[in-house]
Amino acid sequence: MDTTLPSTPRAPGGSVLALFALLALPSVASLPCVASAQESTTVPPADDYESTRAMAMGLGARASAASTAALGTNPANLALGRLYHVETVVGYVPQHTNFTFGAGVVDGFSSPVALGVQYRYILGNGQYGHSGMDGRVGLAYAFSEAFSIGVSGRYHSFQREGQQEGDTRGPYAEGVNVDASLRLTPVPGLHIAAIGQNLIDYGTPYIARLVGGSISYTFENVLTLAVDGFADLSTFRDVAGNMRPEMLLGGAAEVFTGEVPIRAGYFYDSGRGIHYITAGVGYVRPEFGIDLGWRQQVVGDDDTWVTLSFRYFVH
């Protein structure tokens, strides 16, 4: 688990809301959406909310994510611990002079059903890349210390930057989307997660439909090792126009030395043939935490991402 968080288990009871949200997934998937034509698959992987810890841990070390890190990567883990955290995040992509500003709140303390809310705004440079905003609400319920489920609903509106004259394809995507996941903890320290992300297909590589999972193990609340793997089911097509699934594979490690977590990771995108290395460091006190995350493409373009976040621990 995220060793910066309390490990108190959630109490059972009151699961009706979370179960209803999960059962509603088929009807949500039928909602209308606005999407562009398929964009070039040379763009970076799915553009989703990244907590600073997730960015520093390869593909996110999602089975071990908790608090605000869980809201964007593994909503079932919102119920991992009784906590109330507030986070603000600033991100920067120097090659695109692109800035991201966001904030999130996770409450796993006040109710048996854990709740998370977050919003971000992407400020583009007006020439290339993209800009826009998205917001997310997540719910999770822990049936026991060993099993929890979660779902998050998201509204996104992304626009292309620097459109050529006569290009009328409009925004990359505008509408709602859904993530869902479950988490198993068969023995203390071992977390296994099954995750579906962006379950509504918008026909754009910026919001890829991903299905897969994550495994993590934490040794004595000091060292966490994690492996993530996902199939991208919506970005790539063969010459006949049929969907061609590709893989995202990653691994990560986190060492918690007193008040300082140190993180490193790697992931590979088979569809684009690119590799990223990631790293991060933080400083954690009982009242607050500060985290810095970095992601660097090492094969292909020189693509760099940097995030800085501040978390306030109410409970």
Secondary structure, DSSP 8 states (H G I E B T S, - for coil): --TTS----------HHHHHHHHTHHHHHTS--EE-S---TTS-S------HHHHHSTTT-GGG--THHHHHH-GGGGGSSS-EEEEEEEEEETTTTEEEEEEEEEESSSSSEEEEEEEEEEE--SSSSEEEEEEEEEEEEEEETTEEEEEEEEEEEEEESS--TT-----SEEEEEEEEEEEE-SSTTEEEEEEEE--S--S-GGG--EEEEEEEEEETTTEEEEEEEEEE-SS-B-TTS-B--EEEEEEEEEEEETTEEEEEEEEEETTTTEEEEEEEEEEE-SSEEEEEEEEEEEESS--EEEEEEEEEE--
